Amino acid sequence: MSDSLERRRPVGLVVAASLAFACAAPLGKYAQAIPAPAISAGRTAVASLLLAVLSRRTIVASLRAVDRASRLRLVLAGLVFALHLTLFLGGLARTSLAAAVALVSLQPVAVVAVAFVSFGARPSRREVVAIALATAGAAVVGSGAGRGEHSVVGDVMVVASVALYGVYVAVARALRDALPAVPAASAIYACTCMFSVLLYVAAWPGGLALPSAGAREWGAVALMGVVPTTLGHTLVQVAARRARPALVALVSPGETLGALCIGALTLGALPSGREAAGAALVITGATLAVTRARGD
């Protein structure tokens, strides 16, 4: 499975990941009665188990063959991903869906910046312009805080999660020669689950007590494990091994558009005029960058 995935065209992988990610924020809103680290632990536990089953013929041998440095990178990726998910889900619970998914489109900024620092992957002039447009759009979105569900605290948490996402993609990219993508993803999600449980125990009253929530909330967590995690984030890891960092990060504009549509249809979560204007700027910048990426 892993080899066939890695032979796919990177643009196709990114489009598929965008569609999977579009479900994440609406499902997160359904599950927001559950603390963010518990959602993170639940969704990554589901994803890790599913991928372990799918790669059962190769996962044990692949992990045994990994050197010490790569094992440390797997653990680091799991820690960064746990912090990313916890901050994003916590921010989503504290701000409007429209603001959260618009700010997620800043991910190209983080990925390109980290790739430049870590790998010397210098962004093109067009990508710099695209990043400037996306950043301006994020500022417009943020200026709408204080109206309805929209809050500064939630926005800041989402932006922090975006910064961590850039680190996560860089670490995942560094693992491309160490082991196949699917076993790597399963191991990363297992580490993410472990760190998320530790965050939950440390930060929430009640220790190891299971959060009280209904079937709808836990069903949303399970779906998050299958669709945006098993499909979306795994496809991002596969694409990160072959594609330019800016292209990989462009899953976020598709996620933004899809999540806004799903949120409006299922939750009645319509964006304000300012949120819509900011989201349009962010998406325009991201589209400009993907045009450049396809021409490579």
C-alpha positions as CSV (number, residue, x, y, z in Angstrom):
1,M,0.0,0.0,0.0
2,S,2.7,2.4,1.0
3,D,4.7,2.0,-2.3
4,S,1.6,2.5,-4.5
5,L,0.7,5.6,-2.5
6,E,4.2,7.1,-2.9
7,R,4.0,6.6,-6.7
8,R,0.9,8.8,-7.0
9,R,1.2,12.3,-8.4
10,P,1.8,14.8,-5.6
11,V,-0.9,17.2,-6.8
12,G,-3.4,14.4,-6.7
13,L,-2.4,13.5,-3.2
14,V,-2.7,17.1,-2.1
15,V,-6.2,17.4,-3.6
16,A,-7.4,14.2,-1.9
17,A,-5.9,15.4,1.4
18,S,-7.8,18.7,1.1
19,L,-11.1,16.9,0.7
20,A,-10.4,14.7,3.7
21,F,-9.3,17.7,5.8
22,A,-12.5,19.6,5.0
23,C,-14.3,17.4,7.4
24,A,-12.0,18.1,10.4
25,A,-13.2,21.4,11.7
26,P,-17.0,20.6,11.4
27,L,-16.4,17.3,13.2
28,G,-14.3,19.1,15.8
29,K,-17.2,21.5,16.4
30,Y,-19.5,18.5,17.0
31,A,-17.0,17.0,19.4
32,Q,-16.0,20.2,21.3
33,A,-17.6,19.0,24.6
34,I,-14.6,16.7,24.8
35,P,-11.3,18.3,25.9
36,A,-8.9,18.9,22.9
37,P,-6.1,16.5,24.1
38,A,-8.7,13.7,24.5
39,I,-10.0,14.3,20.9
40,S,-6.4,14.2,19.7
41,A,-5.7,11.0,21.5
42,G,-8.9,9.3,20.2
43,R,-8.5,10.3,16.6
44,T,-4.8,9.3,16.4
45,A,-5.5,6.0,18.2
46,V,-8.0,5.1,15.5
47,A,-5.7,6.2,12.7
48,S,-2.6,4.3,14.1
49,L,-4.6,1.1,14.5
50,L,-6.1,1.3,11.0
51,L,-2.7,1.9,9.4
52,A,-1.1,-0.8,11.4
53,V,-3.6,-3.3,10.1
54,L,-3.2,-2.0,6.5
55,S,0.6,-2.3,6.7
56,R,0.7,-5.4,8.9
57,R,3.0,-7.3,6.5
58,T,5.7,-4.6,6.6
59,I,5.3,-2.4,9.7
60,V,7.2,-4.6,12.2
61,A,10.2,-5.2,9.9
62,S,10.2,-1.5,8.8
63,L,10.3,-0.2,12.4
64,R,13.0,-2.7,13.5
65,A,15.2,-1.5,10.6
66,V,15.0,2.1,11.6
67,D,18.1,3.7,13.2
68,R,18.2,5.5,16.5
69,A,18.1,9.0,14.9
70,S,15.0,8.2,12.9
71,R,13.3,6.7,15.9
72,L,13.9,10.0,17.7
73,R,12.4,11.8,14.7
74,L,9.3,9.6,14.9
75,V,8.9,10.5,18.5
76,L,9.5,14.2,17.8
77,A,6.9,14.2,15.0
78,G,4.4,12.6,17.4
79,L,5.0,15.3,20.0
80,V,4.7,18.1,17.5
81,F,1.6,16.7,16.0
82,A,0.0,16.2,19.5
83,L,0.7,19.9,20.3
84,H,-0.6,20.9,16.8
85,L,-3.9,19.0,17.2
86,T,-4.5,20.1,20.8
87,L,-3.9,23.7,20.0
88,F,-6.1,23.6,16.8
89,L,-8.9,21.7,18.5
90,G,-8.7,24.0,21.6
91,G,-8.7,27.1,19.4
92,L,-11.6,25.8,17.3
93,A,-13.7,25.3,20.5
94,R,-13.0,29.0,21.4
95,T,-13.5,30.8,18.1
96,S,-15.8,30.6,15.1
97,L,-15.5,27.8,12.6
98,A,-15.0,30.4,9.8
99,A,-12.2,32.1,11.6
100,A,-10.4,28.8,12.5
101,V,-10.5,27.4,9.0
102,A,-9.5,30.7,7.4
103,L,-6.4,30.9,9.7
104,V,-5.5,27.3,8.9
105,S,-4.8,28.5,5.3
106,L,-1.7,30.2,6.8
107,Q,-0.1,26.8,6.8
108,P,1.8,27.5,3.6
109,V,3.6,30.3,5.4
110,A,4.7,28.0,8.2
111,V,5.7,25.1,5.9
112,V,7.7,27.3,3.5
113,A,9.5,29.1,6.4
114,V,10.4,25.9,8.2
115,A,11.5,24.3,4.9
116,F,13.7,27.3,4.2
117,V,15.3,27.2,7.6
118,S,15.7,23.4,7.8
119,F,16.4,22.4,4.2
120,G,17.4,25.6,2.4
121,A,14.3,25.3,0.1
122,R,14.0,29.0,-0.9
123,P,10.5,30.1,-1.9
124,S,10.0,31.5,-5.4
125,R,9.0,35.2,-5.9
126,R,5.4,34.1,-6.7
127,E,5.3,32.1,-3.4
128,V,6.5,35.1,-1.5
129,V,3.6,37.2,-3.0
130,A,1.2,34.4,-2.2
131,I,2.4,34.3,1.4
132,A,1.9,38.0,1.7
133,L,-1.6,37.8,0.4
134,A,-2.4,34.9,2.7
135,T,-1.0,36.8,5.7
136,A,-3.0,39.9,4.9
137,G,-6.1,37.8,4.7
138,A,-5.4,36.3,8.1
139,A,-5.1,39.8,9.5
140,V,-8.5,40.7,8.1
141,V,-10.0,37.5,9.7
142,G,-8.4,38.3,13.0
143,S,-9.7,41.8,13.1
144,G,-13.2,40.3,13.4
145,A,-12.6,38.9,16.8
146,G,-15.1,39.8,19.6
147,R,-18.2,39.2,17.4
148,G,-20.3,36.1,18.1
149,E,-18.1,33.0,18.7
150,H,-15.0,34.7,17.2
151,S,-12.4,35.3,19.9
152,V,-8.7,36.4,20.0
153,V,-7.7,33.5,22.3
154,G,-9.1,31.0,19.9
155,D,-7.4,32.7,16.9
156,V,-4.0,32.8,18.7
157,M,-4.3,29.1,19.5
158,V,-5.1,28.2,15.8
159,V,-2.2,30.4,14.6
160,A,0.2,28.6,17.1
161,S,-1.1,25.2,15.7
162,V,-0.3,26.4,12.2
163,A,3.3,27.2,13.2
164,L,3.7,23.7,14.6
165,Y,2.3,22.2,11.5
166,G,5.3,23.6,9.5
167,V,7.6,21.8,11.9
168,Y,5.6,18.6,11.7
169,V,5.8,18.5,7.8
170,A,9.6,19.2,8.0
171,V,10.1,16.3,10.4
172,A,7.9,14.0,8.3
173,R,9.9,15.0,5.2
174,A,13.2,14.1,7.0
175,L,11.9,10.5,7.5
176,R,11.3,9.8,3.8
177,D,14.5,7.7,3.4
178,A,14.1,6.0,6.8
179,L,11.0,3.9,6.3
180,P,7.8,3.7,4.1
181,A,5.2,6.3,4.6
182,V,2.3,4.2,6.0
183,P,4.4,2.5,8.7
184,A,5.9,5.9,9.5
185,A,2.4,7.4,9.8
186,S,1.2,4.6,12.1
187,A,4.1,5.0,14.4
188,I,3.8,8.8,14.5
189,Y,0.1,8.6,15.3
190,A,0.8,6.1,18.1
191,C,3.3,8.6,19.6
192,T,0.8,11.4,19.1
193,C,-1.8,9.4,21.0
194,M,0.6,8.8,23.9
195,F,1.6,12.5,24.2
196,S,-2.0,13.6,23.9
197,V,-3.0,11.3,26.8
198,L,-0.1,12.9,28.8
199,L,-1.4,16.4,28.0
200,Y,-4.9,15.4,29.0
201,V,-3.8,13.9,32.3
202,A,-1.6,16.9,33.1
203,A,-3.9,19.7,32.1
204,W,-7.5,18.5,32.8
205,P,-9.1,17.8,36.2
206,G,-9.9,14.2,36.8
207,G,-6.7,12.7,35.6
208,L,-7.3,9.5,33.6
209,A,-11.1,9.7,33.9
210,L,-12.8,9.4,30.5
211,P,-14.5,12.6,29.4
212,S,-18.3,12.4,29.7
213,A,-19.8,12.9,26.2
214,G,-22.5,11.3,24.1
215,A,-22.4,9.0,21.2
216,R,-22.5,11.9,18.7
217,E,-19.4,13.4,20.2
218,W,-17.4,10.2,20.3
219,G,-18.7,9.3,16.8
220,A,-17.3,12.5,15.6
221,V,-13.9,11.7,17.1
222,A,-13.9,8.3,15.4
223,L,-14.7,9.8,12.1
224,M,-11.9,12.3,12.6
225,G,-9.6,9.3,13.1
226,V,-10.7,7.8,9.8
227,V,-11.1,10.7,7.4
228,P,-8.9,13.7,8.2
229,T,-6.2,11.7,10.1
230,T,-5.9,8.2,8.4
231,L,-6.6,9.7,4.9
232,G,-5.7,13.4,5.1
233,H,-2.6,13.5,7.3
234,T,-1.2,10.3,5.9
235,L,-1.6,11.6,2.3
236,V,0.3,14.8,3.5
237,Q,3.1,12.7,4.8
238,V,3.3,10.8,1.5
239,A,3.2,14.0,-0.5
240,A,5.8,15.7,1.7
241,R,8.4,13.0,0.6
242,R,8.3,14.1,-3.0
243,A,6.6,17.4,-3.5
244,R,7.7,21.0,-2.9
245,P,6.9,22.1,0.7
246,A,4.7,25.0,-0.6
247,L,2.6,22.5,-2.6
248,V,2.1,20.2,0.4
249,A,0.9,23.1,2.5
250,L,-1.7,24.0,-0.1
251,V,-4.0,21.4,1.3
252,S,-5.2,24.2,3.5
253,P,-7.1,26.3,0.9
254,G,-9.1,23.3,-0.1
255,E,-9.7,22.5,3.6
256,T,-10.9,26.1,4.1
257,L,-13.4,26.1,1.3
258,G,-14.7,22.6,2.0
259,A,-15.0,23.2,5.8
260,L,-16.9,26.5,5.2
261,C,-19.4,24.7,3.0
262,I,-19.8,21.7,5.3
263,G,-20.1,24.0,8.3
264,A,-22.8,26.1,6.6
265,L,-24.8,23.1,5.6
266,T,-24.5,21.0,8.8
267,L,-24.1,23.6,11.6
268,G,-25.5,26.7,10.1
269,A,-22.1,28.3,10.7
270,L,-22.1,31.1,8.2
271,P,-19.0,33.4,8.1
272,S,-19.3,37.1,8.8
273,G,-18.6,39.5,6.0
274,R,-15.2,40.2,7.4
275,E,-14.4,36.6,7.9
276,A,-15.5,35.8,4.3
277,A,-13.3,38.7,2.9
278,G,-10.3,37.5,4.8
279,A,-10.8,33.9,3.8
280,A,-11.0,35.1,0.1
281,L,-7.7,36.8,0.4
282,V,-6.1,33.8,2.0
283,I,-7.4,31.4,-0.6
284,T,-6.3,33.8,-3.4
285,G,-2.8,33.7,-2.1
286,A,-2.8,30.0,-1.8
287,T,-4.1,29.5,-5.3
288,L,-1.4,31.8,-6.7
289,A,1.2,29.5,-5.0
290,V,-0.3,26.3,-6.3
291,T,-0.3,27.7,-9.9
292,R,3.5,28.0,-9.5
293,A,3.8,24.6,-8.0
294,R,2.0,22.9,-10.9
295,G,4.3,24.5,-13.3
296,D,7.4,22.9,-11.9
